[in-house]
Amino acid sequence: MMTKIAHRGKLSQGQITRLGGLIAFVCGRKPYYKIMKDLYDNEFLIDINSEPELTEKGKEELNRLTAMAGLRPEHYAFT
């Protein structure tokens, strides 16, 4: 299924998936295993005291992808 964001060419399907995972994480939900693995592999998340935490790199990626998608920071909140 093609989304409007990908259809206009602003975000690839991989970027949409990563953005969804980051938004889910900052909203207190746990993304699917494959998405969570991508976030760890790219150092957007790290474990602190056995709990995942968003890194500075993860915050920058979230801001970059939301800007590319036309979202404003008010549309999501860091937890």
C-alpha positions as CSV (number, residue, x, y, z in Angstrom):
1,M,0.0,0.0,0.0
2,M,1.5,3.4,-1.0
3,T,1.1,6.3,1.3
4,K,0.7,9.9,0.2
5,I,4.0,10.8,1.8
6,A,5.9,8.1,-0.2
7,H,3.8,8.8,-3.4
8,R,5.0,12.4,-3.4
9,G,8.6,11.2,-3.1
10,K,9.4,13.0,0.2
11,L,9.9,9.8,2.3
12,S,10.8,6.3,1.2
13,Q,9.0,3.3,2.6
14,G,11.9,2.6,4.9
15,Q,11.9,6.2,6.2
16,I,8.1,6.0,6.8
17,T,8.6,2.7,8.7
18,R,11.5,4.2,10.8
19,L,9.4,7.4,11.5
20,G,6.5,5.3,12.7
21,G,8.8,3.3,15.0
22,L,10.3,6.5,16.4
23,I,6.9,8.1,17.0
24,A,5.6,4.9,18.5
25,F,8.6,4.8,20.9
26,V,8.3,8.4,22.0
27,C,4.6,7.9,22.6
28,G,5.3,5.0,25.0
29,R,4.6,2.1,22.7
30,K,7.1,-0.6,21.7
31,P,7.6,-0.9,17.9
32,Y,7.6,-4.3,16.2
33,Y,10.8,-6.3,16.7
34,K,12.1,-5.7,13.1
35,I,11.6,-1.9,13.5
36,M,13.1,-1.9,17.0
37,K,16.1,-3.8,15.7
38,D,16.6,-1.1,13.0
39,L,16.4,1.6,15.7
40,Y,19.1,-0.1,17.8
41,D,21.3,-1.0,14.8
42,N,21.3,2.6,13.7
43,E,22.0,3.9,17.2
44,F,18.7,5.7,17.5
45,L,18.0,3.8,20.7
46,I,20.3,2.5,23.5
47,D,19.7,0.5,26.6
48,I,20.1,2.4,29.9
49,N,19.4,0.3,33.0
50,S,17.8,-2.4,30.8
51,E,15.3,0.1,29.4
52,P,15.5,1.6,25.8
53,E,16.2,5.3,25.6
54,L,16.2,7.6,22.6
55,T,19.7,8.9,21.8
56,E,20.5,12.4,20.6
57,K,21.0,10.8,17.1
58,G,17.5,9.3,17.5
59,K,16.0,12.7,18.4
60,E,17.8,14.3,15.4
61,E,16.4,11.5,13.1
62,L,12.9,12.0,14.4
63,N,13.1,15.8,13.8
64,R,14.5,15.2,10.3
65,L,11.9,12.7,9.3
66,T,9.0,14.6,10.8
67,A,10.1,17.8,9.0
68,M,10.4,15.9,5.7
69,A,6.9,14.5,6.3
70,G,5.5,18.0,6.9
71,L,4.8,17.4,10.6
72,R,5.5,19.9,13.3
73,P,7.0,18.9,16.7
74,E,3.7,19.7,18.3
75,H,2.3,16.6,16.6
76,Y,4.3,14.3,18.9
77,A,5.9,14.5,22.3
78,F,9.1,13.1,23.8
79,T,8.5,11.0,26.9
